[in-house]
Amino acid sequence: MKKYNLLSIILLAATINSCGDTKKGENTLFTFDTAIVKTQYEPQDKLDLAITNDKSKAIDSVIYYINDKQVGSSNGIERLTYSLKTQKLGYQYLKALVYFNGDTSEATARIELVSNISPKLLKYKIINTYPHDTTSFTEGLEFYKDTLYESTGQKGTSYLRKYNYKTGKIYKQIDLEDKYFGEGITFINGKLYQLTWQEKTGFIYNANTLKLEKTFAYTKDIEGWGMTNDGKNIYQSDGTEKIWTTNPENQQMLDYINVYSGKTKIKAINELEYINGKFYANVWQKDAIAVVNPISGAVEGILDMSGLRKLINVTTEDVLNGIAYNPKTKTIFVTGKNWDKMFEITVSE
């Protein structure tokens, strides 16, 4: 078993390694040639596209598409080669538009582009341990001006809190309406953004006063989970393998990446933190943090945090969730839902 497959087991939570397949479309006149079209590819691979012509039709030309974008054409049943290095990880939907005898026909198939990166198993060192409110169903954790902020979930008890992480003293708390289930938070451009779970609603607060300035609706039909930013864009997870890019000015969801650890699609991406050019992502129901390339979606490192359970008094339902980077100390703070402790750590290979 390859190393990345072994490490991927740490991340798997309600996650199935769904391999691609070259499913034949409903059309049976022409199909993609499964002798050369594989089920899975890696970014450095070349994709050879060709169709079968079992009925021996006089084909004039074939136009090929990937995810509805035209990528080239060929005469007759000549093979077309296409580089996959610019494609995002995940499923790629193929289509061939065949022109023959003054008529047209389509053939469709699906392949999967997986990561060629072998994740490194990272180590962590506990620097400090602090108390954590066991009534806090942690969903979002972030530092702003050296002060820790936390967003919690559960309808009727969700809140946004600013507090002293060393003593637990609460400086300010905003309670959400009972109909909302609080989720991830992030600070950008002097604003604090907060998601809700299934209500498809987000909030924008003044970062200094925590006064609510705007309520917005998601521009895609998704759930709200984790949230972070790189100083330019907001990034949010939706409980799947996707991490979305969002424009903080108008809250438009622009694009997404799919998270893969080797050949394994990593679903249930939850709390996010952007640290030194990488996404640190909790995987729901797993005591693990994935370090994700924000461009490709490839998992480059894995932190196995299961050892923390020996240091806390929790049940198996109290899952790891909460990652905050303190730029002043250059350390990472981690905790979980209803945990009685929060840990300050450093990470190394």
C-alpha positions as CSV (number, residue, x, y, z in Angstrom):
1,M,0.0,0.0,0.0
2,K,1.4,3.4,-1.0
3,K,2.2,5.9,1.8
4,Y,-0.5,8.4,0.6
5,N,-3.2,5.7,0.7
6,L,-2.2,4.8,4.3
7,L,-2.3,8.5,5.3
8,S,-5.6,9.0,3.6
9,I,-7.2,6.4,5.9
10,I,-6.6,9.0,8.7
11,L,-8.7,11.5,6.8
12,L,-11.6,9.4,5.7
13,A,-14.8,10.3,7.4
14,A,-18.1,9.5,5.7
15,T,-15.8,9.6,2.7
16,I,-15.9,7.0,-0.2
17,N,-13.1,6.7,-2.7
18,S,-15.3,7.1,-5.7
19,C,-13.2,6.2,-8.7
20,G,-14.1,7.6,-12.0
21,D,-15.6,5.6,-14.7
22,T,-16.0,5.9,-18.4
23,K,-19.7,5.6,-18.4
24,K,-21.2,5.2,-21.8
25,G,-23.9,7.7,-22.8
26,E,-27.3,6.8,-23.9
27,N,-26.2,7.0,-27.5
28,T,-24.9,3.6,-28.8
29,L,-23.9,4.6,-32.3
30,F,-20.6,6.1,-31.1
31,T,-18.9,5.6,-27.8
32,F,-15.5,6.7,-26.3
33,D,-12.9,4.1,-26.9
34,T,-12.4,2.5,-23.5
35,A,-9.2,0.8,-24.7
36,I,-7.4,4.2,-24.5
37,V,-9.7,6.3,-22.2
38,K,-8.8,5.2,-18.6
39,T,-10.9,5.8,-15.5
40,Q,-8.4,7.8,-13.5
41,Y,-5.6,10.2,-14.5
42,E,-3.0,12.3,-12.7
43,P,-2.3,16.0,-13.6
44,Q,1.0,15.1,-15.5
45,D,-0.9,12.6,-17.8
46,K,-2.0,13.1,-21.3
47,L,-5.6,12.3,-22.2
48,D,-6.0,10.4,-25.5
49,L,-9.5,10.9,-26.9
50,A,-11.0,8.7,-29.5
51,I,-14.3,7.1,-30.4
52,T,-15.4,3.7,-31.6
53,N,-17.2,3.4,-34.9
54,D,-18.7,-0.1,-34.7
55,K,-21.3,0.7,-37.4
56,S,-18.6,1.8,-39.8
57,K,-20.2,5.2,-40.5
58,A,-18.5,7.7,-42.8
59,I,-17.3,10.2,-40.1
60,D,-16.5,13.7,-41.3
61,S,-15.1,15.1,-38.0
62,V,-15.3,14.9,-34.3
63,I,-15.3,17.8,-31.8
64,Y,-14.3,17.0,-28.3
65,Y,-15.4,18.8,-25.1
66,I,-14.3,18.5,-21.5
67,N,-16.8,19.9,-19.0
68,D,-18.6,21.5,-21.9
69,K,-15.5,23.4,-23.0
70,Q,-14.3,22.6,-26.5
71,V,-10.7,21.2,-26.4
72,G,-10.1,20.2,-30.0
73,S,-11.3,18.3,-33.0
74,S,-10.1,15.5,-35.3
75,N,-10.9,14.1,-38.7
76,G,-12.6,10.8,-38.8
77,I,-11.7,8.6,-35.8
78,E,-8.2,10.1,-35.5
79,R,-6.9,10.3,-31.9
80,L,-6.8,13.7,-30.1
81,T,-4.3,14.2,-27.2
82,Y,-5.0,16.7,-24.5
83,S,-2.9,17.8,-21.6
84,L,-4.6,17.6,-18.2
85,K,-2.2,19.9,-16.2
86,T,-4.7,22.8,-16.2
87,Q,-7.7,20.8,-15.2
88,K,-8.9,20.9,-11.5
89,L,-8.9,17.6,-9.6
90,G,-12.2,15.7,-9.6
91,Y,-14.5,14.4,-12.3
92,Q,-14.1,15.5,-15.9
93,Y,-17.1,15.1,-18.2
94,L,-16.2,14.2,-21.7
95,K,-18.3,14.7,-24.8
96,A,-17.7,13.9,-28.5
97,L,-19.9,15.6,-31.1
98,V,-19.6,13.4,-34.2
99,Y,-20.5,14.6,-37.7
100,F,-21.3,11.9,-40.2
101,N,-23.4,11.5,-43.4
102,G,-24.9,15.0,-42.9
103,D,-26.0,14.1,-39.4
104,T,-24.6,14.5,-35.8
105,S,-24.4,12.2,-32.8
106,E,-23.0,12.5,-29.3
107,A,-20.9,10.2,-27.1
108,T,-20.3,10.9,-23.4
109,A,-18.0,9.6,-20.7
110,R,-16.6,10.5,-17.3
111,I,-13.0,10.3,-16.0
112,E,-11.5,11.3,-12.6
113,L,-8.4,13.4,-12.2
114,V,-6.7,12.5,-8.9
115,S,-3.7,13.9,-7.1
116,N,-0.1,12.8,-7.8
117,I,1.1,14.2,-4.4
118,S,2.1,11.8,-1.6
119,P,1.1,13.6,1.6
120,K,3.7,13.9,4.4
121,L,2.8,12.9,7.9
122,L,3.4,16.0,9.9
123,K,4.3,16.3,13.6
124,Y,3.0,18.7,16.2
125,K,4.3,19.9,19.6
126,I,2.1,21.2,22.3
127,I,3.4,24.6,23.5
128,N,0.5,25.5,25.9
129,T,-2.8,24.2,27.1
130,Y,-5.7,26.5,27.9
131,P,-9.3,26.0,29.2
132,H,-12.1,25.8,26.7
133,D,-15.8,26.2,27.4
134,T,-17.4,22.8,27.3
135,T,-20.7,24.4,26.2
136,S,-19.1,25.7,23.0
137,F,-20.0,23.7,20.0
138,T,-17.0,25.1,18.0
139,E,-17.5,25.9,14.4
140,G,-15.1,28.7,13.7
141,L,-12.0,29.9,15.4
142,E,-9.8,32.9,14.4
143,F,-7.5,35.6,15.8
144,Y,-7.9,39.2,15.1
145,K,-5.5,41.8,16.5
146,D,-4.1,39.1,18.9
147,T,-7.6,38.4,20.3
148,L,-9.4,35.1,19.8
149,Y,-12.9,34.9,18.3
150,E,-15.1,31.8,18.3
151,S,-18.3,30.9,16.4
152,T,-20.5,28.1,17.7
153,G,-23.3,26.0,16.3
154,Q,-26.6,24.4,17.5
155,K,-29.9,26.2,17.0
156,G,-30.9,28.2,20.1
157,T,-27.4,28.4,21.5
158,S,-25.3,29.6,18.6
159,Y,-23.1,32.7,19.3
160,L,-20.1,34.7,18.2
161,R,-17.7,35.4,21.1
162,K,-14.6,37.5,21.6
163,Y,-12.6,36.4,24.6
164,N,-9.3,36.0,26.4
165,Y,-8.1,32.5,25.5
166,K,-5.8,32.3,28.5
167,T,-8.4,33.0,31.1
168,G,-11.7,32.4,29.3
169,K,-12.9,35.9,30.1
170,I,-15.6,37.0,27.6
171,Y,-15.1,40.5,26.2
172,K,-18.2,40.4,24.0
173,Q,-20.8,37.9,22.8
174,I,-23.3,38.1,20.0
175,D,-26.1,35.5,20.3
176,L,-27.7,34.4,17.0
177,E,-31.4,34.1,16.5
178,D,-32.7,30.6,17.5
179,K,-33.4,29.8,13.8
180,Y,-29.7,30.0,12.9
181,F,-27.0,27.4,13.3
182,G,-23.7,29.3,13.5
183,E,-20.7,28.1,11.4
184,G,-17.3,29.4,10.2
185,I,-15.9,32.9,10.6
186,T,-13.1,35.0,9.0
187,F,-11.8,38.6,9.2
188,I,-11.0,40.6,6.0
189,N,-11.0,44.3,5.1
190,G,-12.1,45.4,8.5
191,K,-15.1,43.1,8.5
192,L,-16.0,39.8,10.3
193,Y,-17.9,37.3,8.1
194,Q,-19.9,34.5,9.6
195,L,-21.7,31.6,8.0
196,T,-24.7,29.6,9.0
197,W,-25.2,25.9,8.3
198,Q,-28.4,25.1,6.4
199,E,-30.0,28.6,6.5
200,K,-28.0,29.7,3.4
201,T,-27.4,33.0,5.2
202,G,-24.3,34.9,6.2
203,F,-23.6,37.9,8.4
204,I,-21.1,40.8,8.1
205,Y,-20.1,42.6,11.2
206,N,-17.8,45.6,11.9
207,A,-14.6,43.9,13.0
208,N,-14.0,46.3,15.8
209,T,-17.4,46.8,17.3
210,L,-19.1,43.5,16.2
211,K,-22.1,45.6,15.1
212,L,-24.1,43.7,12.4
213,E,-23.8,45.6,9.1
214,K,-25.3,43.2,6.5
215,T,-27.0,39.9,6.1
216,F,-26.4,38.1,2.8
217,A,-27.6,35.0,1.0
218,Y,-25.3,32.3,-0.5
219,T,-25.1,32.6,-4.3
220,K,-24.9,28.8,-4.6
221,D,-27.2,26.1,-3.3
222,I,-24.8,24.8,-0.6
223,E,-24.4,24.5,3.1
224,G,-22.1,26.8,5.1
225,W,-19.3,25.1,7.0
226,G,-15.7,26.5,7.4
227,M,-14.4,29.8,6.4
228,T,-11.0,31.6,5.9
229,N,-9.3,34.1,3.7
230,D,-5.9,35.0,2.1
231,G,-6.2,38.7,2.3
232,K,-7.9,38.9,-1.1
233,N,-10.6,36.3,-1.3
234,I,-12.7,34.4,1.2
235,Y,-12.7,30.6,1.1
236,Q,-15.5,28.4,2.5
237,S,-16.3,24.7,2.7
238,D,-19.7,23.2,2.3
239,G,-19.4,19.7,3.9
240,T,-18.2,18.1,0.7
241,E,-14.8,17.8,-1.0
242,K,-15.2,21.4,-2.3
243,I,-13.6,24.6,-1.1
244,W,-15.2,27.6,-2.6
245,T,-13.7,31.0,-3.5
246,T,-15.9,33.9,-2.6
247,N,-15.6,37.6,-3.4
248,P,-15.8,39.5,-0.1
249,E,-17.1,42.6,-1.7
250,N,-20.3,41.2,-3.2
251,Q,-20.3,37.6,-1.6
252,Q,-20.4,36.0,-5.1
253,M,-19.1,32.5,-5.1
254,L,-16.7,32.3,-8.0
255,D,-15.2,28.9,-8.2
256,Y,-14.0,25.9,-6.2
257,I,-11.3,23.3,-5.8
258,N,-11.8,19.6,-5.0
259,V,-9.7,18.2,-2.2
260,Y,-7.9,14.9,-2.9
261,S,-5.4,12.9,-1.0
262,G,-3.7,10.8,-3.6
263,K,-6.5,8.9,-5.4
264,T,-8.9,9.5,-2.5
265,K,-11.5,12.3,-2.6
266,I,-11.7,13.8,0.9
267,K,-15.2,14.8,1.7
268,A,-16.6,16.6,4.8
269,I,-14.1,19.4,4.8
270,N,-15.0,21.6,7.7
271,E,-13.2,24.3,9.6
272,L,-10.6,26.1,7.6
273,E,-7.5,28.3,8.3
274,Y,-5.1,29.9,5.8
275,I,-1.6,29.5,7.1
276,N,1.6,30.4,5.2
277,G,0.0,29.8,1.8
278,K,-1.8,26.6,2.6
279,F,-5.3,25.6,3.8
280,Y,-5.4,23.8,7.1
281,A,-8.7,21.9,7.1
282,N,-10.5,19.8,9.7
283,V,-12.2,16.7,8.3
284,W,-15.5,16.2,10.1
285,Q,-15.6,13.3,12.5
286,K,-11.9,12.7,12.2
287,D,-9.1,13.7,14.5
288,A,-7.0,14.9,11.6
289,I,-6.1,18.1,9.9
290,A,-5.3,18.1,6.1
291,V,-2.8,20.6,4.7
292,V,-4.2,21.5,1.3
293,N,-2.7,23.2,-1.7
294,P,-5.1,26.1,-2.4
295,I,-4.5,26.1,-6.1
296,S,-4.8,22.4,-6.9
297,G,-6.7,21.0,-3.9
298,A,-4.1,18.3,-3.4
299,V,-3.4,17.3,0.3
300,E,0.3,17.8,0.9
301,G,0.4,17.0,4.6
302,I,-1.6,15.3,7.3
303,L,-1.7,16.0,11.0
304,D,-2.9,13.1,13.0
305,M,-4.4,14.8,16.1
306,S,-5.8,11.6,17.7
307,G,-3.3,11.9,20.6
308,L,-5.1,14.9,21.9
309,R,-8.0,12.7,23.0
310,K,-5.8,11.3,25.8
311,L,-5.6,14.8,27.3
312,I,-9.2,15.8,27.3
313,N,-12.5,14.6,28.9
314,V,-14.9,14.2,26.0
315,T,-17.0,11.6,24.2
316,T,-16.4,10.3,20.7
317,E,-19.2,12.7,19.5
318,D,-17.1,15.7,20.6
319,V,-15.1,16.0,17.4
320,L,-12.0,18.0,16.6
321,N,-13.0,21.3,15.0
322,G,-11.4,24.7,15.4
323,I,-8.1,25.9,13.9
324,A,-6.7,29.4,14.5
325,Y,-3.3,30.8,13.5
326,N,-1.9,33.5,15.8
327,P,0.5,35.6,13.6
328,K,2.1,37.2,16.6
329,T,3.3,34.0,18.2
330,K,3.4,32.0,14.9
331,T,1.6,29.2,16.6
332,I,-1.6,27.3,15.8
333,F,-4.5,26.9,18.3
334,V,-6.8,23.8,18.0
335,T,-9.8,22.6,19.9
336,G,-13.0,20.7,19.3
337,K,-16.8,20.8,19.8
338,N,-17.5,20.9,23.6
339,W,-13.8,20.2,24.4
340,D,-12.6,21.2,27.9
341,K,-9.2,22.3,26.5
342,M,-7.6,24.2,23.7
343,F,-4.1,23.5,22.6
344,E,-1.4,25.8,21.2
345,I,0.9,23.9,18.9
346,T,3.7,24.2,16.4
347,V,3.9,22.0,13.4
348,S,6.9,20.4,11.7
349,E,7.7,17.6,9.2
